Amino acid sequence: MSALPSISGKDLETYDVVVVGAGFAGMYMLHRLRGQGLTVRVYEQGGDVGGTWYWNRYPGARCDVESMQYSYSFSDELQREWNWSERYAPQPEILRYANHVADRFGLRPDIALNTRVDGAVFDENTNTWSVTTSDGRIVTAKFVVLATGCLSNARLPDIKGLSDFKGKVYHTGHWPHEPVDFTGLRVGVIGTGSSAIQSVPVIAEQAHHLTVFQRTANFSIPAHNTELTAEERDAFRKNYPEIRRFAREEARNGIYAELPDRGALDDGDNARRARFEQRWAKGGLTFMLAYNNLILDKTANDTAAGFVREKIAEIVQDPETAKRLQPDDHPIGSKRICVDTEYYATFNRPNVTLVDIKSDPIDEILSNAVRTRAKNHEIDALVLATGFDAMTGSVARIDIRGRRSQTLNQKWAEGPRTFLGLMSEGFPNLFIITGPGSPSVLSNMIVSIEQHVDWITDAIAWMRDRGLEAMEASREAEDQWVAHVNEVAHATLYPQANSWYMGANIPGKPRIFMPYIGGVGVYRRICNEVAAKEYEGFVMTTKERAKKMVAS
Ligand SMILES: Cc1cc2nc3c(=O)[nH]c(=O)nc-3n(C[C@H](O)[C@H](O)[C@H](O)COP(=O)(O)OP(=O)(O)OC[C@H]3O[C@@H](n4cnc5c(N)ncnc54)[C@H](O)[C@@H]3O)c2cc1C
């Protein structure tokens, strides 16, 4: 196929598509669009490809979906030639994989690194976007794809005195490239989400003393991480066609796993306990698949939550600390379950202290201490494991102006609104990968990324074949989809947690359940049906209509 006709000012750089971000989403998007003969420019604010795995270099960082599944499936050669060393690969290995993909598919020439996209303005006369970058360029493109990541906008907590701290301050999502050595230091970690749960055991081994400041206790399941043998990898590869098919089409969360055949209350106490023990011994996120109603029925959920609380009490020797580590304010699974290596056991170490900042809040950071209401906790280094402005944070930082100069931030002031998580009405030819309203962070994200990228590529090719100028979500389809996303969410226990799925970790952010819970298989079918019905729910602008719109 030939490239889309360029709209061209001679002195402007013009592309068919601008892609923002060079994580797994941006890289695969580039690969697919280039395969269509389109001209593409990817802008990445980081110094290299890899996204999440470029930024999150904290000690203990690794994936929590098994690597044989948390990897691209689009190239059979790639999935056969890359040898994952562990069940859950560590961050450096995932970053090497991202770099390998960039080299293997020759992606680098079309990626501008160290370049942030600051703004994108839609021109209704030409149906093109003008994209402004941090190096002062303005480039134009028919399409813009936001591959900006759901967990890429690190959240700094607003704590009095933070800038007065004399030691080093690190955010897990912005970790330095050079090694950080905590040997002999008193270290404070603020936050107990996934990044803290991964890093705390590793930091505790180095630090002279580690103080963990916990606002909300989270449920964590052991990873039981091990090295992968060649035989295990081969066995997996042999079944790859079925594993990948199942993950895409049948799994709710994009992970191949044995699905439960009954609810938690269908078993008696002993049988239920045995089943939870089995899942605990297996480890990982699929603990929640012990029964089919754990996220739907509070009584069923309580049985799983109770089991994990008991495990915490068994592992942690000090009863007071164990109690503080037992989550009691949200159903298990209603916040992303964490996966750990020796997290709870770390609190048995004599050099680790847990401070509950719900009952003993942080008042301020001093030059050498975190001061809570009860006392000063002296520290030499501070780690902020305070998470991200999830799903919308990185999009919101770009000044995006659609029809009638409306900004996306204005439109999303009361919460993000999209059709299928892919497009928002009023913003033609602007696609979002794993955006709010799609399964996104509730899934194995590479499965969701590949599905979105394939769908967007097909949509652009379809438009080109018909000489169409613009594609936009209709207001009606968007309203219906937003209502559907909410309805499905509220049929589950998810909205009962103050989670980042709800924007609850960001003061002032509207509380709306952002990801689509319907499941990746169901969602894929809906997207495919929409495409098969000539993109039902999207408004297509023909050249003639565009001319009329300009004239009127
Ligand atoms: C520590 C951690 C562990 C995780 N583990 C898992 C896991 O096991 N399984 C799973 O499914 N998911 C996991 N995730 C989620 C993870 O984010 C996704 O799996 C995946 O890496 C997302 O890829 P992406 O390309 O969509 O986004 P990202 O990897 O976030 O990449 C987006 C890129 O866009 C760039 N960008 C953003 N805004 C701009 C701008 N304005 N201009 C230029 N560049 C911009 C960013 O710098 C970033 O590099 C994890 C996330 C974290 C933080």
The ligand as a Tripos MOL2 file, in Angstrom:
@<TRIPOS>MOLECULE
LIG
   53    58     1     0     0
SMALL
NO_CHARGES

@<TRIPOS>ATOM
      1 C1          6.7350   -1.6010   37.8910 C.3       1 LIG1
      2 C2          5.6910   -2.0130   36.9150 C.ar      1 LIG1
      3 C3          5.4900   -3.3520   36.6550 C.ar      1 LIG1
      4 C4          4.5320   -3.7460   35.7290 C.ar      1 LIG1
      5 N1          4.3430   -5.0770   35.5040 N.ar      1 LIG1
      6 C5          3.4050   -5.4750   34.6330 C.ar      1 LIG1
      7 C6          3.1510   -6.8630   34.3820 C.ar      1 LIG1
      8 O1          3.7700   -7.7400   34.9390 O.2       1 LIG1
      9 N2          2.1660   -7.1890   33.5200 N.ar      1 LIG1
     10 C7          1.4380   -6.2470   32.8830 C.ar      1 LIG1
     11 O2          0.5630   -6.6090   32.1030 O.2       1 LIG1
     12 N3          1.6750   -4.9340   33.0700 N.ar      1 LIG1
     13 C8          2.6200   -4.5240   33.9260 C.ar      1 LIG1
     14 N4          2.8300   -3.1970   34.1310 N.ar      1 LIG1
     15 C9          2.1000   -2.2230   33.3210 C.3       1 LIG1
     16 C10         3.0080   -1.7190   32.1630 C.3       1 LIG1
     17 O3          2.9550   -0.3340   32.2040 O.3       1 LIG1
     18 C11         2.5470   -2.3030   30.8270 C.3       1 LIG1
     19 O4          2.6200   -3.6930   30.8740 O.3       1 LIG1
     20 C12         3.3340   -1.8660   29.5810 C.3       1 LIG1
     21 O5          4.7110   -1.8560   29.7900 O.3       1 LIG1
     22 C13         2.8270   -0.5630   29.0830 C.3       1 LIG1
     23 O6          3.4110   -0.2750   27.8450 O.3       1 LIG1
     24 P1          3.0240    1.0820   27.0970 P.3       1 LIG1
     25 O7          3.8920    1.1690   25.9240 O.co2     1 LIG1
     26 O8          1.5570    1.1480   26.9130 O.co2     1 LIG1
     27 O9          3.3360    2.2200   28.1650 O.3       1 LIG1
     28 P2          4.7170    2.6200   28.8380 P.3       1 LIG1
     29 O10         5.5900    1.4570   28.9610 O.co2     1 LIG1
     30 O11         4.3770    3.3720   30.0610 O.co2     1 LIG1
     31 O12         5.3710    3.5990   27.7820 O.3       1 LIG1
     32 C14         4.8520    4.8580   27.5100 C.3       1 LIG1
     33 C15         5.9830    5.7500   27.0940 C.3       1 LIG1
     34 O13         5.4160    6.9720   26.6470 O.3       1 LIG1
     35 C16         6.3020    7.9930   26.9960 C.3       1 LIG1
     36 N5          5.5590    9.2530   27.0240 N.ar      1 LIG1
     37 C17         4.5000    9.5790   27.7990 C.ar      1 LIG1
     38 N6          4.0920   10.8190   27.5320 N.ar      1 LIG1
     39 C18         4.9070   11.2900   26.5670 C.ar      1 LIG1
     40 C19         4.9870   12.5290   25.8650 C.ar      1 LIG1
     41 N7          4.1320   13.5310   26.0950 N.pl3     1 LIG1
     42 N8          5.9410   12.6700   24.9240 N.ar      1 LIG1
     43 C20         6.8210   11.6570   24.6600 C.ar      1 LIG1
     44 N9          6.8050   10.4830   25.3040 N.ar      1 LIG1
     45 C21         5.8400   10.3000   26.2380 C.ar      1 LIG1
     46 C22         6.8150    7.6030   28.3560 C.3       1 LIG1
     47 O14         8.0480    8.2000   28.6290 O.3       1 LIG1
     48 C23         6.9220    6.0920   28.2200 C.3       1 LIG1
     49 O15         8.2290    5.7090   27.8960 O.3       1 LIG1
     50 C24         3.7660   -2.7700   35.0600 C.ar      1 LIG1
     51 C25         3.9430   -1.4390   35.3450 C.ar      1 LIG1
     52 C26         4.8900   -1.0520   36.2690 C.ar      1 LIG1
     53 C27         5.0600    0.4150   36.5560 C.3       1 LIG1
@<TRIPOS>BOND
     1     1     2 1
     2     2     3 ar
     3     2    52 ar
     4     3     4 ar
     5     4     5 ar
     6     4    50 ar
     7     5     6 ar
     8     6     7 ar
     9     6    13 1
    10     7     8 2
    11     7     9 ar
    12     9    10 ar
    13    10    11 2
    14    10    12 ar
    15    12    13 ar
    16    13    14 ar
    17    14    15 1
    18    14    50 ar
    19    15    16 1
    20    16    17 1
    21    16    18 1
    22    18    19 1
    23    18    20 1
    24    20    21 1
    25    20    22 1
    26    22    23 1
    27    23    24 1
    28    24    25 2
    29    24    26 1
    30    24    27 1
    31    27    28 1
    32    28    29 2
    33    28    30 1
    34    28    31 1
    35    31    32 1
    36    32    33 1
    37    33    34 1
    38    33    48 1
    39    34    35 1
    40    35    36 1
    41    35    46 1
    42    36    37 ar
    43    36    45 ar
    44    37    38 ar
    45    38    39 ar
    46    39    40 ar
    47    39    45 ar
    48    40    41 1
    49    40    42 ar
    50    42    43 ar
    51    43    44 ar
    52    44    45 ar
    53    46    47 1
    54    46    48 1
    55    48    49 1
    56    50    51 ar
    57    51    52 ar
    58    52    53 1
@<TRIPOS>SUBSTRUCTURE
     1 LIG1         1 GROUP 0 **** ****
